[in-house]
Amino acid sequence: MDKLHAKKAVSLYFVLVIAVLIAGWSVMVWDDTRIKDFVLTSIPFAESDQDHIFRIESLNFEDDGISITKDWITMDGWIVRRQWPASRVAIHILLRNTSTDQCYLLPTTVVMRTDVTEQIGDGNNYNMSGFHVKIPRDGPIDADRYDYEIYALFNVNNIPRIVASGVTLKTWGNAS
């Protein structure tokens, strides 16, 4: 009888541990994929526009016309700091509402871009310089009502900097 209780206790323990692990993983995923408020002055801006190259290659407003699916804003591009090989890189795109000054940190995926290393051709490795962002249009970003300046929070080799793109969501197509 004691062996049966011991087996039940061990089984219950494993189920509880697995439930806690799943709950913890869910919280971490939620925190990584949500749009967060950000204080633009919390990180220094890049010292010079000449130090960084920030390119937004595509910006699309995806509206599939089906009311039960989400509409998205997608953005792709790349950013490098000249003469700084990127052994450790983190890229986050920031949007600052031009009317309210509210700033948002977007979940951003770093993308391998060997073409950027080839294009710059200075002997440094910039392969981890690409980014992809997919923003739900039903969240805090209201691109129909407001315009947003586009910035990057670029952390290369543990030195974070804010880099301005010089464009907004509404002026990007005119600038490229």
N, C-alpha and C positions, 0 to 999 in steps of 0.2 A: 504494500500500500504506500509506503514511504517513497519507493522508486517512482510510482505513478505521480505523486505530488511533486517530486523533484523534477520530473520530465515536464509537467504542466508549468511549473515555475520557470524553468529554463525557456520553454517555448514562449511564455508570456513575456519574459524579459527580452527575448529576441524580437518579438513583435513590437514591443515598446521602443526598443532601440531603433528599429527600422522606421517606425512612425516619426520619431524625433529627427532622424537623419533626413527623411523626406520633407518634413516641415522646414528644417533649416535650409535645405537646398532650395525649396520653393521661395523662401524669403530672399535668399541671395540672388536668385534669378529675377525675381520681381524688382529688387533694388537695382540690378544691372540694366534692366530693360525699360525703366520708367523715365519720363522726362522730369528733370529736377530743376528747381529754382537755383540760380547761380548769382553770386555777387561778382560782377565784372572786375571790380577793383581788388579782389582777393588774391589775384596772381598778377605779377608785373607784365606789362606789355613788352613786346619785342623791342630791343633797343633801336633797331633800324629796319626799314622796309627792305633794305638791300641784303640783310642777313637771311631772310626767309623768302621762299617762293611758295605761294599758296594759289593753287589753281582749282577752280570748280569747273569740271568738264561737262557735267550734265545736271540739270535741275528740272524735274518733271512733276507736274500736278496730275496724279493718276485718278481719274474719275471714271469708273466703269459703268455708271448709270444704273447699277443695281442697288436698291435701297438696303438690302440686308447685309451687304459686304461693306468693309471699310474703304474709304478713299484715303490715299496716301500722298505725301510729298516725298520724292526720293532725290537724293543728291549723291553724286560721285565726284571724286577728284583726288588731289594729292597735295602734300605739303612737305617741304624739306627745309632744313637749316643748312646753308652752304658750309662746306668744309667740316661738317659734323657727321661722321659716319654714325649711323643709328643702330647701336647694338641693343638698346632698350628703348622702345617707343610706345607712347600712348597718345592717341589722337581722339579728341572730342570736339564735335561741332557745337558752337554756341549760337543762339539766335537772340538778338536784343530788339525788343519791340521799340520802334522809333517814336511811338506816341507816349508810351507809359514808362519807358526805360527798363521794364521788367526783362530779365535775362534768363534764358533756359539752357541747361546742359542736356544735350541730346545723346541717347544711346548710339554709339558709333562703332562700326566694325572696321578694324584695320585690315587693309587689303594688300597683298603682295603685288608690287609694281616694278618688275625688273626693267621695264621700258623707261622708267624715270631715271634709274641709275645710268642707263645707256644714253639717254637724252642729255643729261647734265655732263657726263663724261669727264669728271674731275678726279677719278680714281677712288672715290668714296662709294660705299655701299648704301644706297637709298632705297633698297628693295621694299622695306616695310613702311613706305610713305603714303600709300593709298588709303582712301577711306570710302565707306558707304554708309549712308544714313537713310532710314525709312521712318518717316514721321506720320503718325495717324492724324488725319485732319479733324477728328472729332475730339481731340485732346485740348490742352491749353494753348496750342498754336492755332490762332484764328487768322489764316492767311487771306481770307476773303475780306476781312474787316481792317486788318492792320498790315503794315509792312515791317519786315525784320531785317536788321543788319546781320551779316554772316561773319562770324569769327571762328577761329580754331583755338582750342586749348591744346597746345602742342608740347608734349613732355618728351624730350630726347635726352637720353642718358641722365635721367633724374633732374633735369633742369626745365621746369615748366615755364612757358611763355604764352601770352595771348597774342594772336596774330590776326589782324583785320584783313578781310578779303577785298574791301573797297566797294562791295556791291550789297544790294539787298535782295530779298526774294523777288521783288517786282522789277528791279533794274538789272538783274543778272543777264537776261537775254539781250539787252541793249548794249551791255559792256563787252560781251564775248564776241 
